[in-house]
């Protein structure tokens, strides 16, 4: 299956690399390796995940590689990675769980 990164996942990767730049070259290499292994895992085993009520995207799946959360969905034959966040520094999300998306009047 093809793995696609959302713009948020791409921003997560770039933000971590920017944070590590100038601090530790080995940290950047290690992080890139973690991302590579995480994406390889979801590509080769998209069902090797667990669902968690704490995942901020309803229906999303999650794998954890070296303390990094990979939140993703399988959509129309592709794997969409929504976020790549640290288990230590996971952003807080507000998720509107209005399943029918009706507008209140």
URGIMO-V48835 format. One record per residue. N is the residue number from 1. SS is DSSP state (@ for helix, = for strand, . for the rest). OMEGA is omega in radians with two decimals (* if undefined). Layout:
BEGIN
<<N:SS:OMEGA> <N:SS:OMEGA>>
END
This chain:
BEGIN
<<1:.:3.12> <2:=:3.10> <3:=:3.11> <4:=:3.13> <5:=:3.03> <6:.:3.11> <7:@:3.11> <8:@:3.11> <9:@:3.09> <10:@:3.10> <11:@:3.10> <12:@:-3.14> <13:@:-3.11> <14:@:3.13> <15:@:3.13> <16:@:3.11> <17:@:3.11> <18:@:3.11> <19:@:-3.08> <20:@:-3.09> <21:.:-3.14> <22:.:3.12> <23:.:-3.06> <24:.:3.10> <25:@:3.13> <26:@:3.08> <27:@:3.09> <28:@:3.13> <29:@:3.13> <30:@:3.13> <31:@:3.12> <32:@:3.09> <33:@:3.11> <34:@:3.11> <35:@:3.13> <36:@:-3.14> <37:@:3.10> <38:@:3.14> <39:@:3.08> <40:@:3.13> <41:@:-3.12> <42:@:3.10> <43:@:-3.04> <44:@:-3.09> <45:.:-3.07> <46:.:3.10> <47:.:3.10> <48:.:-3.03> <49:.:2.95> <50:=:3.04> <51:.:-3.04> <52:.:-3.13> <53:.:3.14> <54:.:3.10> <55:.:-3.01> <56:.:-3.12> <57:.:-3.06> <58:.:3.10> <59:.:-3.11> <60:.:3.09> <61:=:-3.10> <62:=:2.88> <63:=:3.13> <64:=:3.12> <65:=:3.12> <66:.:3.10> <67:.:3.11> <68:=:3.11> <69:=:3.01> <70:=:3.14> <71:=:-3.00> <72:=:3.05> <73:=:2.97> <74:=:-3.07> <75:=:3.08> <76:.:3.06> <77:.:3.09> <78:=:3.07> <79:=:3.12> <80:=:3.06> <81:=:-3.09> <82:=:-3.08> <83:=:2.97> <84:=:-3.02> <85:=:3.11> <86:=:3.08> <87:.:3.13> <88:.:-3.02> <89:.:-3.12> <90:.:-3.14> <91:.:3.10> <92:.:-3.14> <93:.:2.92> <94:.:-3.11> <95:.:3.11> <96:.:-3.07> <97:.:3.09> <98:.:-2.97> <99:.:-3.08> <100:.:3.08> <101:.:3.09> <102:.:3.11> <103:.:3.09> <104:.:3.13> <105:.:*>>
END
